[in-house]
């Protein structure tokens, strides 16, 4: 039973928003099935495990629904459809927190014209009115600038959030003197708040905090952008560690499980890898922590105590420090041995787990595992796709031209043999990211139309170690680009793909790669689709530097990872429009604060002036992450339609008679 079916029954709705398609012979699912926001979008388990908060869609309404342990709804509220939800969390079992963001136009005194500002809305379950963090406080601006955890003290819950404090001057209105946040403690019942940690002075310096399980600041990290000098102290100001890194690759990770030490991370430039260390809060020598292990994300108890970690590799395997927790997790993995299981949340006792499965025949299924009863119950599906319509996926390994081993995800049409297929090359964004076997809504949409879809984890991707990631430095438009076409060549050699029928599609860095595929490379792709893509690398670097206020550390990072000067011109597709040999579709959100809209508008103008075939779609009120359902679908319909027109798939095979 899908999420919409379950939820519609619970709230007595009559029309299902996410019903499974019947298993009889059928056409491919409509693109709206893939392009709209998932019907089951996200979920969070309360600390006791007695409640689960779900963001989902029923009857075209986006809802926050809270269900109790018996799966009965105890709270529901409509969420505005245009809201850009970033996360959901709990204040004990008494209230749900939703993190939102919105694109805000800034004034002329800022170095960038738009910014994505966050806020937190609190939904009490006792029926009292929802409230917005810091709303109505004339002393705080810019919304919520970072969340630092929730702590229970003497039966009451307190939250810790960053907020930019306006300054006062005698005879003048309050004014903005810095964009650095202070740390506020907020009583989650009375909404009263006060500053518990001050920002660091200096426009180019920044400060981070760790709040322990008593609600006190346990560790402070200060980093100077000009010099890269950093200092780690405990909450009383005792220096625990210090150093210098011109790239500022230093992070506060958390407290050890016993709360006695703090864990911090550094980038070792000589060995080209990240290293973590722990140091006692009372002072002492730093010791290696999780030495030799690449970590994707940590898992925490209250007070930022580390309880486990997920490895940064394509298997995404997890490990827990508590033997019982690890045993429970490993048993859950075995229960879903035929799928990729992702742990999304757990209660404090670690006897109820919220997990998501994905893989062959799975349109992302959400499960509640109850260790006490030994049951795993499905909560619903992210996408209303029949399992038979999920394109099969597998990892493919090939060798690049220089001998480097590359891996990627191949998704095939669900109803056709893997022979001489039209194809879509779909490089990921970042470029610091990687693809795994999972239900990728863009890849599945193209596969449903008869295309083989290949997602190469080119050099520069994460998930394969620091050396592999740094092998991409300075390789935009060069080896990072040929890694894509080398993967295509391998699929052609295997007979899976017809080399005459291939397009390249991507978003963000992937959008850059799509443009580079028909400007810096030639004769490979029949068309290119760039969503929020970079056309002028020099312009991007200059804009990033300007937006940072000339931050020296940002400048050093950009030079190291991308390049500078003539190198940037040599890999900018906009400088090679005269050589482009395939039609291009440009798609860009007008509210993009990561890749400026001008990257696409300027490319469209240059292509038109050069007489090249180009289409340009503007997504109104959309950001970089395609956060809105309507414009996300608009993007997918435009992208898939463009590829079909320029690279038609084979006719669908006759429907099988039951």
Secondary structure per residue as TSV (DSSP state, phi and psi in degrees):
chain	resnum	aa	ss	phi	psi
A	1	X	-	360.0	127.4
A	2	X	-	-74.0	168.0
A	3	X	H	-59.7	-44.0
A	4	X	H	-61.9	-38.2
A	5	X	H	-63.8	-47.9
A	6	X	H	-61.6	-49.9
A	7	X	H	-68.4	-39.3
A	8	X	H	-62.8	-38.9
A	9	X	H	-63.8	-41.2
A	10	X	H	-69.3	-36.8
A	11	X	T	-100.0	10.7
A	12	X	T	60.2	37.4
A	13	X	-	-80.8	151.4
A	14	X	S	-102.9	-17.8
A	15	X	S	-116.0	129.9
A	16	X	-	-88.3	135.0
A	17	X	S	-90.3	-18.6
A	18	X	S	-145.1	66.1
A	19	X	-	-92.2	147.0
A	20	X	-	-70.7	145.9
A	21	X	-	-74.6	138.1
A	22	X	-	-56.7	153.8
A	23	X	S	-85.0	-0.5
A	24	X	S	-71.2	173.7
A	25	X	S	-55.4	137.3
A	26	X	-	-155.1	163.0
A	27	X	-	-82.2	171.8
A	28	X	-	-62.1	146.6
A	29	X	-	-58.6	149.3
A	30	X	-	-63.1	153.5
A	31	X	H	-61.6	-26.6
A	32	X	H	-60.7	-27.5
A	33	X	H	-59.6	-35.7
A	34	X	H	-94.6	-37.7
A	35	X	H	-80.1	-31.0
A	36	X	S	-72.2	159.8
A	37	X	-	-55.9	146.7
A	38	X	-	-53.3	142.0
A	39	X	S	-62.2	-39.4
A	40	X	E	-107.3	103.0
A	41	X	E	-90.9	-50.0
A	42	X	E	-161.2	163.4
A	43	X	E	-153.4	159.2
A	44	X	E	-146.9	141.2
A	45	X	E	-100.2	135.4
A	46	X	-	-69.2	159.4
A	47	X	T	-55.1	-36.3
A	48	X	T	-76.4	-22.6
A	49	X	S	85.5	1.6
A	50	X	S	-83.5	-12.4
A	51	X	E	-136.1	147.5
A	52	X	E	-128.4	131.1
A	53	X	E	-100.2	130.2
A	54	X	E	-126.6	134.3
A	55	X	E	-102.1	119.9
A	56	X	E	-154.0	179.9
A	57	X	E	-125.2	130.8
A	58	X	E	-137.5	132.8
A	59	X	T	50.5	41.7
A	60	X	T	63.9	14.2
A	61	X	E	-107.7	131.6
A	62	X	E	-87.6	126.7
A	63	X	E	-127.6	149.3
A	64	X	E	-99.9	119.8
A	65	X	E	-124.1	133.6
A	66	X	E	-111.5	127.6
A	67	X	E	-116.0	147.7
A	68	X	E	-86.7	-174.0
A	69	X	T	-63.5	-24.8
A	70	X	T	-90.1	8.9
A	71	X	S	66.9	27.6
A	72	X	-	-93.6	138.1
A	73	X	E	-74.7	130.8
A	74	X	E	-116.1	-7.3
A	75	X	E	-163.4	139.3
A	76	X	E	-153.0	148.1
A	77	X	E	-151.7	144.2
A	78	X	E	-78.9	133.4
A	79	X	E	-102.0	128.9
A	80	X	-	-51.7	134.9
A	81	X	T	-61.7	-27.8
A	82	X	T	-87.3	-1.2
A	83	X	-	-65.8	136.2
A	84	X	E	-101.7	94.5
A	85	X	E	-85.3	130.1
A	86	X	E	-107.0	-20.6
A	87	X	E	-175.9	162.8
A	88	X	E	-136.0	140.4
A	89	X	E	-148.6	-179.6
A	90	X	E	-125.7	146.4
A	91	X	E	-104.9	94.0
A	92	X	T	56.5	-134.4
A	93	X	T	-111.3	15.2
A	94	X	T	-103.0	-16.9
A	95	X	E	-157.7	153.9
A	96	X	E	-108.8	137.1
A	97	X	E	-104.7	133.9
A	98	X	E	-121.1	126.5
A	99	X	E	-88.4	124.4
A	100	X	E	-115.1	164.5
A	101	X	E	-139.9	157.5
A	102	X	E	-145.1	148.3
A	103	X	E	-83.8	126.9
A	104	X	E	-122.1	134.5
A	105	X	E	-81.3	126.7
A	106	X	-	-94.5	167.5
A	107	X	-	-79.7	177.6
A	108	X	T	-71.3	-14.9
A	109	X	T	-81.5	-4.9
A	110	X	S	-94.6	158.4
A	111	X	S	-83.1	-6.2
A	112	X	S	-138.0	150.9
A	113	X	S	-86.4	-17.8
A	114	X	E	-137.3	154.1
A	115	X	E	-146.4	152.5
A	116	X	E	-98.1	109.0
A	117	X	E	-105.1	140.9
A	118	X	E	-100.6	157.6
A	119	X	E	-148.3	163.8
A	120	X	E	-126.5	128.7
A	121	X	E	-111.8	134.5
A	122	X	E	-106.5	125.8
A	123	X	E	-112.6	96.4
A	124	X	E	-68.9	142.2
A	125	X	T	-86.7	-3.7
A	126	X	T	-84.7	6.1
A	127	X	S	93.6	-7.9
A	128	X	-	-72.5	164.7
A	129	X	-	-69.4	140.2
A	130	X	-	-64.6	150.7
A	131	X	E	-139.5	157.0
A	132	X	E	-106.8	130.7
A	133	X	T	-57.7	127.8
A	134	X	T	68.9	2.8
A	135	X	T	-65.2	134.8
A	136	X	T	86.0	-4.3
A	137	X	-	-89.7	111.2
A	138	X	T	-71.1	-10.3
A	139	X	T	-92.3	-9.2
A	140	X	E	-122.2	134.1
A	141	X	E	-129.7	165.0
A	142	X	S	82.2	12.4
A	143	X	S	70.7	-148.7
A	144	X	-	-97.5	123.5
A	145	X	-	-110.6	65.1
A	146	X	-	106.9	138.2
A	147	X	E	-111.9	135.4
A	148	X	E	-120.4	16.3
A	149	X	E	111.7	170.8
A	150	X	E	-127.7	137.4
A	151	X	E	-135.6	140.5
A	152	X	E	-99.5	125.8
A	153	X	E	-130.2	122.2
A	154	X	T	51.8	42.2
A	155	X	T	81.4	-0.5
A	156	X	E	-116.9	148.6
A	157	X	E	-100.8	138.0
A	158	X	E	-127.5	138.3
A	159	X	E	-111.3	155.3
A	160	X	E	-126.2	118.9
A	161	X	E	-138.8	148.7
A	162	X	E	-85.7	140.1
A	163	X	E	-146.8	140.6
A	164	X	E	-84.5	120.6
A	165	X	E	-92.4	125.0
A	166	X	-	-75.0	150.0
A	167	X	E	-101.2	155.1
A	168	X	E	-116.3	146.3
A	169	X	E	-136.7	137.4
A	170	X	T	-55.0	121.4
A	171	X	T	86.0	0.2
A	172	X	E	-126.0	160.4
A	173	X	E	-71.3	164.1
A	174	X	E	-61.8	145.8
A	175	X	E	-138.7	160.3
A	176	X	-	-91.0	114.5
A	177	X	-	-103.0	-16.5
A	178	X	-	-156.8	156.6
A	179	X	S	-103.3	10.1
A	180	X	-	-84.4	134.3
A	181	X	-	-83.0	152.6
A	182	X	E	-92.8	163.7
A	183	X	E	-98.6	123.6
A	184	X	E	-110.8	141.4
A	185	X	E	-98.9	130.3
A	186	X	E	-120.9	124.3
A	187	X	E	-74.2	115.2
A	188	X	T	-75.4	-6.0
A	189	X	T	-97.2	-47.9
A	190	X	T	-91.2	-15.6
A	191	X	-	73.1	1.3
A	192	X	-	-69.5	145.7
A	193	X	E	-145.1	156.9
A	194	X	E	-153.7	158.9
A	195	X	E	-75.9	130.6
A	196	X	E	-116.6	-11.1
A	197	X	E	-148.6	128.7
A	198	X	-	-91.7	148.6
A	199	X	-	-69.1	160.9
A	200	X	-	-82.4	142.7
A	201	X	S	-75.0	146.4
A	202	X	S	114.3	120.0
A	203	X	T	-63.3	-29.9
A	204	X	T	-100.0	5.1
A	205	X	E	-104.4	156.2
A	206	X	E	-141.7	158.3
A	207	X	E	-132.0	140.0
A	208	X	E	-125.1	152.7
A	209	X	E	-126.7	156.9
A	210	X	E	-123.3	127.6
A	211	X	E	-102.6	128.0
A	212	X	-	-86.2	-175.6
A	213	X	T	-77.8	1.7
A	214	X	T	-100.3	-3.2
A	215	X	S	88.3	8.4
A	216	X	S	-98.1	151.9
A	217	X	E	-70.4	118.9
A	218	X	E	-97.7	-24.7
A	219	X	E	-153.9	147.6
A	220	X	E	-133.6	132.9
A	221	X	E	-118.4	123.4
A	222	X	E	-112.7	132.6
A	223	X	E	-130.2	130.8
A	224	X	E	-97.6	121.9
A	225	X	T	-70.6	-35.4
A	226	X	T	-65.5	-42.9
A	227	X	T	-105.3	-22.8
A	228	X	-	81.6	7.2
A	229	X	E	-72.1	133.8
A	230	X	E	-132.7	152.9
A	231	X	E	-140.4	132.7
A	232	X	E	-112.3	125.1
A	233	X	E	-126.7	163.1
A	234	X	E	-86.0	-177.0
A	235	X	T	-65.9	-17.1
A	236	X	T	-98.0	3.9
A	237	X	-	93.3	2.5
A	238	X	-	-73.3	125.6
A	239	X	E	-69.2	127.6
A	240	X	E	-105.1	-34.5
A	241	X	E	-163.2	158.9
A	242	X	E	-157.8	165.9
A	243	X	E	178.6	-167.7
A	244	X	E	-143.5	128.0
A	245	X	-	-141.2	109.4
A	246	X	T	-57.5	-23.4
A	247	X	T	-94.8	-2.0
A	248	X	-	65.1	28.6
A	249	X	-	-84.0	66.7
A	250	X	E	-135.4	137.9
A	251	X	E	-141.0	149.2
A	252	X	E	-86.9	124.6
A	253	X	E	-98.5	-49.2
A	254	X	E	161.5	-172.4
A	255	X	E	-97.0	151.2
A	256	X	-	-64.8	166.0
A	257	X	T	-58.6	-31.1
A	258	X	T	-86.7	-2.9
A	259	X	S	74.7	5.1
A	260	X	S	-89.7	-17.7
A	261	X	E	-134.1	160.6
A	262	X	E	-112.0	143.3
A	263	X	E	-108.4	131.1
A	264	X	E	-132.3	158.8
A	265	X	E	-122.1	147.3
A	266	X	E	-134.7	153.0
A	267	X	E	-97.0	116.3
A	268	X	E	-84.8	102.6
A	269	X	T	-64.5	-36.1
A	270	X	T	-66.0	-41.3
A	271	X	T	-97.0	1.0
A	272	X	T	54.1	47.0
A	273	X	E	-153.6	159.2
A	274	X	E	-84.8	139.2
A	275	X	E	-129.7	141.3
A	276	X	E	-112.7	149.2
A	277	X	E	-137.6	152.9
A	278	X	E	-118.6	144.7
A	279	X	E	-139.7	135.2
A	280	X	E	-60.4	141.6
A	281	X	T	-66.9	-17.2
A	282	X	T	-89.0	-1.7
A	283	X	-	102.6	154.8
A	284	X	-	143.4	-173.3
A	285	X	-	-80.1	144.5
A	286	X	-	-76.8	142.7
A	287	X	E	-124.6	146.3
A	288	X	E	-57.6	144.3
A	289	X	E	-131.0	126.8
A	290	X	S	50.4	47.3
A	291	X	T	-61.8	130.2
A	292	X	T	81.2	4.7
A	293	X	-	-108.2	126.2
A	294	X	-	-85.4	122.3
A	295	X	E	-109.4	130.1
A	296	X	E	-84.4	-50.5
A	297	X	E	-153.4	151.8
A	298	X	E	-96.6	158.1
A	299	X	E	-116.1	139.8
A	300	X	E	-125.2	151.7
A	301	X	-	-94.3	-172.5
A	302	X	G	-64.6	152.8
A	303	X	G	70.0	25.0
A	304	X	G	57.6	31.2
A	305	X	B	-80.6	132.5
A	306	X	E	-77.6	128.3
A	307	X	E	-116.7	-12.7
A	308	X	E	177.3	-177.5
A	309	X	E	-153.2	157.1
A	310	X	E	-109.4	127.9
A	311	X	E	-69.6	147.7
A	312	X	S	-90.1	76.0
A	313	X	S	-153.0	174.8
A	314	X	T	-69.0	-17.3
A	315	X	T	-82.6	-21.9
A	316	X	-	49.9	41.0
A	317	X	-	-72.2	144.9
A	318	X	E	-109.2	156.1
A	319	X	E	-144.0	140.9
A	320	X	E	-122.1	143.6
A	321	X	S	-74.8	-33.5
A	322	X	S	-77.2	122.6
A	323	X	H	-56.5	-36.3
A	324	X	H	-67.8	-43.5
A	325	X	H	-59.6	-42.8
A	326	X	H	-66.3	-38.0
A	327	X	H	-64.5	-43.4
A	328	X	H	-62.1	-44.5
A	329	X	H	-63.9	-46.0
A	330	X	H	-64.6	-37.6
A	331	X	H	-64.6	-36.9
A	332	X	H	-65.7	-39.6
A	333	X	H	-60.5	-42.6
A	334	X	H	-65.1	-32.6
A	335	X	H	-66.1	-25.5
A	336	X	T	-117.7	44.6
A	337	X	T	-61.7	-27.3
A	338	X	T	-86.9	-0.2
A	339	X	S	-131.5	168.7
A	340	X	E	-90.2	116.2
A	341	X	E	-99.9	132.2
A	342	X	E	-118.9	120.2
A	343	X	E	-77.0	119.8
A	344	X	E	-102.3	-26.4
A	345	X	E	-167.9	163.4
A	346	X	E	-153.3	152.9
A	347	X	-	-78.4	173.2
A	348	X	T	-66.3	-32.9
A	349	X	T	-78.4	-9.6
A	350	X	S	57.4	39.7
A	351	X	S	-118.4	1.8
A	352	X	E	-132.8	125.8
A	353	X	E	-120.8	140.7
A	354	X	E	-107.0	116.6
A	355	X	E	-129.3	162.3
A	356	X	E	-128.4	134.6
A	357	X	E	-111.2	151.8
A	358	X	E	-156.9	155.7
A	359	X	E	143.3	-156.3
A	360	X	T	-58.6	126.4
A	361	X	T	68.2	19.5
A	362	X	E	-129.9	111.9
A	363	X	E	-85.0	40.1
A	364	X	E	68.9	99.7
A	365	X	E	-107.5	134.4
A	366	X	E	-100.2	136.0
A	367	X	E	-131.3	148.7
A	368	X	E	-110.8	119.5
A	369	X	E	-102.1	124.2
A	370	X	E	-110.1	106.5
A	371	X	T	-65.9	-33.5
A	372	X	T	-66.3	-35.0
A	373	X	T	-99.0	-15.4
A	374	X	T	76.3	20.1
A	375	X	E	-108.6	147.5
A	376	X	E	-122.7	113.0
A	377	X	E	-108.7	131.1
A	378	X	E	-72.0	133.7
A	379	X	E	-92.8	-29.9
A	380	X	E	159.6	-174.4
A	381	X	E	-120.3	146.3
A	382	X	S	-71.6	-39.4
A	383	X	S	-126.6	139.9
A	384	X	-	-83.3	60.1
A	385	X	-	-114.9	128.3
A	386	X	-	-61.7	140.0
A	387	X	G	-51.7	-32.3
A	388	X	G	-68.5	-18.8
A	389	X	G	-95.1	1.9
A	390	X	S	-82.0	119.3
A	391	X	-	-62.8	132.9
A	392	X	-	-63.9	145.0
A	393	X	E	-126.9	149.3
A	394	X	E	-155.7	155.8
A	395	X	E	-83.9	137.3
A	396	X	E	-122.8	133.6
A	397	X	E	-112.9	136.8
A	398	X	E	-143.9	172.9
A	399	X	E	-112.9	125.6
A	400	X	-	-71.9	170.6
A	401	X	T	-59.5	-31.6
A	402	X	T	-92.8	10.2
A	403	X	S	95.1	-4.4
A	404	X	-	-74.7	136.7
A	405	X	E	-79.7	130.1
A	406	X	E	-125.3	147.2
A	407	X	E	-124.5	152.1
A	408	X	E	-157.4	169.5
A	409	X	E	-102.3	126.8
A	410	X	E	-108.6	121.4
A	411	X	E	-111.5	128.7
A	412	X	-	-110.2	156.7
A	413	X	-	-60.4	144.3
A	414	X	T	-75.1	-10.9
A	415	X	T	-128.1	17.9
A	416	X	S	-140.2	149.0
A	417	X	-	-68.2	149.1
A	418	X	S	-81.3	70.5
A	419	X	S	-144.1	121.1
A	420	X	S	49.6	47.2
A	421	X	E	-84.4	149.9
A	422	X	E	-67.3	153.7
A	423	X	E	-138.2	157.3
A	424	X	E	-125.7	122.8
A	425	X	E	-89.3	125.5
A	426	X	-	-126.7	79.2
A	427	X	-	-71.7	143.8
A	428	X	-	-76.7	167.5
A	429	X	S	-84.5	-171.0
A	430	X	S	122.0	-92.3
A	431	X	S	-75.2	-1.8
A	432	X	S	-75.8	78.1
A	433	X	-	-160.4	-178.6
A	434	X	-	-162.0	157.1
A	435	X	-	-104.6	146.2
A	436	X	-	-132.2	175.2
A	437	X	S	-72.0	106.9
A	438	X	S	-159.6	171.3
A	439	X	-	-79.8	93.7
A	440	X	-	-89.3	116.5
A	441	X	H	-63.6	-32.6
A	442	X	H	-73.9	-46.4
A	443	X	H	-60.8	-42.7
A	444	X	H	-67.8	-35.2
A	445	X	H	-61.6	-45.5
A	446	X	H	-67.5	-40.6
A	447	X	H	-61.6	-36.3
A	448	X	H	-64.9	-20.3
A	449	X	T	-96.4	5.0
A	450	X	T	104.6	11.2
A	451	X	-	-101.7	143.3
A	452	X	E	-78.7	134.8
A	453	X	E	-120.5	126.4
A	454	X	E	-119.4	128.6
A	455	X	E	-117.8	89.9
A	456	X	E	-75.9	137.9
A	457	X	E	-92.3	74.6
A	458	X	-	-61.1	161.8
A	459	X	T	-56.6	143.5
A	460	X	T	100.9	-15.5
A	461	X	-	-73.5	152.5
A	462	X	S	-85.0	178.8
A	463	X	S	91.1	-7.6
A	464	X	S	-126.2	19.5
A	465	X	-	97.3	159.1
A	466	X	H	-65.6	-35.5
A	467	X	H	-64.3	-41.0
A	468	X	H	-65.4	-41.3
A	469	X	H	-63.4	-46.5
A	470	X	H	-74.4	-14.9
A	471	X	T	-64.6	-15.8
A	472	X	T	-88.7	-8.5
A	473	X	T	-62.4	126.9
A	474	X	T	76.6	9.8
A	475	X	-	-111.1	14.3
A	476	X	T	-56.3	130.1
A	477	X	T	74.4	0.0
A	478	X	T	-116.9	-111.1
A	479	X	H	-69.7	-29.1
A	480	X	H	-62.6	-30.8
A	481	X	H	-79.9	-44.2
A	482	X	H	-71.1	-20.6
A	483	X	H	-59.3	-33.4
A	484	X	H	-69.3	-50.5
A	485	X	H	-70.7	-27.0
A	486	X	H	-66.3	-38.2
A	487	X	H	-65.6	-41.0
A	488	X	H	-59.9	-44.5
A	489	X	H	-59.8	-35.4
A	490	X	H	-68.9	-39.8
A	491	X	H	-66.5	-34.3
A	492	X	H	-65.8	-42.8
A	493	X	H	-60.8	-35.8
A	494	X	T	-76.0	-10.7
A	495	X	T	85.2	6.7
A	496	X	S	-75.6	-37.8
A	497	X	E	-119.2	140.2
A	498	X	E	-83.7	114.8
A	499	X	E	-63.8	-15.8
A	500	X	E	-86.5	-4.9
A	501	X	E	-132.2	70.0
A	502	X	E	-135.3	133.3
A	503	X	E	-119.8	163.0
A	504	X	E	-123.0	131.7
A	505	X	E	-134.2	137.2
A	506	X	E	-165.3	164.1
A	507	X	E	-125.5	144.9
A	508	X	T	62.1	-121.0
A	509	X	H	-60.2	-36.8
A	510	X	H	-60.0	-33.1
A	511	X	H	-66.2	-38.4
A	512	X	H	-59.9	-46.6
A	513	X	H	-61.9	-34.5
A	514	X	H	-64.6	-44.2
A	515	X	H	-66.8	-40.4
A	516	X	H	-65.3	-29.6
A	517	X	H	-65.9	-20.2
A	518	X	H	-118.4	5.6
A	519	X	H	-121.6	-47.4
A	520	X	T	-86.5	-21.4
A	521	X	S	-118.2	159.8
A	522	X	-	-144.1	152.1
A	523	X	S	73.7	16.0
A	524	X	S	-108.6	-44.7
A	525	X	-	-114.9	140.0
A	526	X	S	-80.1	-21.5
A	527	X	E	-161.9	166.7
A	528	X	E	-140.2	138.9
A	529	X	E	-123.1	120.6
A	530	X	E	-117.2	114.2
A	531	X	E	-101.8	117.1
A	532	X	S	51.3	42.4
A	533	X	-	-86.2	160.2
A	534	X	-	-95.7	122.5
A	535	X	S	-103.1	-28.8
A	536	X	-	-125.4	98.9
A	537	X	H	-67.0	-38.1
A	538	X	H	-63.3	-42.2
A	539	X	H	-62.0	-41.6
A	540	X	H	-60.7	-47.4
A	541	X	H	-62.0	-43.7
A	542	X	H	-63.9	-40.5
A	543	X	H	-66.0	-40.8
A	544	X	H	-63.9	-41.3
A	545	X	H	-64.5	-42.7
A	546	X	H	-66.6	-43.1
A	547	X	H	-62.7	-28.8
A	548	X	T	-80.8	-0.3
A	549	X	T	74.2	26.3
A	550	X	S	75.7	26.8
A	551	X	-	-57.4	119.7
A	552	X	H	-62.8	-35.3
A	553	X	H	-68.2	-41.9
A	554	X	H	-60.6	-42.1
A	555	X	H	-61.6	-43.4
A	556	X	H	-64.6	-40.3
A	557	X	H	-64.5	-45.2
A	558	X	H	-62.5	-42.1
A	559	X	H	-63.4	-40.5
A	560	X	H	-70.3	-43.1
A	561	X	H	-86.5	-30.1
A	562	X	T	-115.1	-43.9
A	563	X	-	127.1	-168.8
A	564	X	-	-156.5	166.4
A	565	X	T	56.0	-132.1
A	566	X	H	-60.7	-30.8
A	567	X	H	-57.2	-37.5
A	568	X	H	-71.8	-38.6
A	569	X	H	-64.5	-37.0
A	570	X	H	-69.3	-15.7
A	571	X	T	-120.4	18.8
A	572	X	-	-96.3	113.5
A	573	X	G	-55.8	-31.1
A	574	X	G	-64.3	-20.6
A	575	X	G	-86.5	-0.4
A	576	X	G	-129.3	28.9
A	577	X	G	-62.1	-30.2
A	578	X	G	-64.9	-22.1
A	579	X	G	-97.1	-4.2
A	580	X	-	-64.7	134.6
A	581	X	-	-121.6	22.2
A	582	X	S	-153.7	152.1
A	583	X	E	-66.1	149.1
A	584	X	E	-127.3	138.6
A	585	X	E	-113.4	124.3
A	586	X	E	-107.3	132.0
A	587	X	E	-132.0	131.7
A	588	X	E	-151.3	135.7
A	589	X	E	-76.1	134.3
A	590	X	T	-69.0	-23.3
A	591	X	T	-99.6	20.6
A	592	X	-	-66.3	122.7
A	593	X	S	-107.2	5.0
A	594	X	S	-104.4	-55.3
A	595	X	S	-112.5	117.0
A	596	X	-	-61.8	140.5
A	597	X	T	-53.7	-30.4
A	598	X	H	-63.9	-20.8
A	599	X	H	-61.0	-37.1
A	600	X	H	-86.7	-40.7
A	601	X	H	-64.4	-39.4
A	602	X	H	-67.3	-38.8
A	603	X	H	-65.9	-40.0
A	604	X	H	-60.6	-43.6
A	605	X	H	-63.7	-43.2
A	606	X	H	-64.2	-39.4
A	607	X	H	-67.1	-40.9
A	608	X	H	-64.7	-41.3
A	609	X	H	-64.6	-31.1
A	610	X	T	-85.5	-0.6
A	611	X	T	73.8	25.9
A	612	X	-	-95.3	146.4
A	613	X	-	-69.4	121.2
A	614	X	E	-147.3	144.1
A	615	X	E	-124.3	145.1
A	616	X	E	-133.9	121.3
A	617	X	E	-115.4	123.0
A	618	X	E	-97.8	129.6
A	619	X	E	-97.1	106.5
A	620	X	T	-68.3	135.5
A	621	X	T	60.6	21.0
A	622	X	-	-105.1	147.6
A	623	X	-	-101.0	-164.2
A	624	X	T	-73.0	-25.9
A	625	X	T	-99.4	8.3
A	626	X	-	52.1	60.1
A	627	X	-	-85.2	-14.3
A	628	X	S	-105.9	136.1
A	629	X	H	-61.4	-45.2
A	630	X	H	-63.2	-46.0
A	631	X	H	-78.7	-27.4
A	632	X	H	-62.4	-44.7
A	633	X	H	-66.3	-39.3
A	634	X	H	-57.7	-42.6
A	635	X	H	-60.9	-48.2
A	636	X	H	-65.4	-43.0
A	637	X	H	-62.4	-41.1
A	638	X	H	-66.5	-44.3
A	639	X	H	-67.5	-46.3
A	640	X	H	-68.1	-41.7
A	641	X	H	-61.0	-39.2
A	642	X	H	-64.5	-44.9
A	643	X	H	-65.7	-41.5
A	644	X	H	-61.6	-40.1
A	645	X	H	-67.7	-37.0
A	646	X	H	-96.9	-13.9
A	647	X	S	-150.0	71.0
A	648	X	-	-60.6	140.2
A	649	X	-	-79.5	170.3
A	650	X	-	-68.5	153.2
A	651	X	-	-58.0	146.8
A	652	X	-	-64.8	141.4
A	653	X	-	-66.6	157.2
A	654	X	-	-58.8	145.1
A	655	X	-	-66.1	139.9
A	656	X	-	-76.2	136.5
A	657	X	-	-79.3	125.4
A	658	X	-	-58.0	360.0
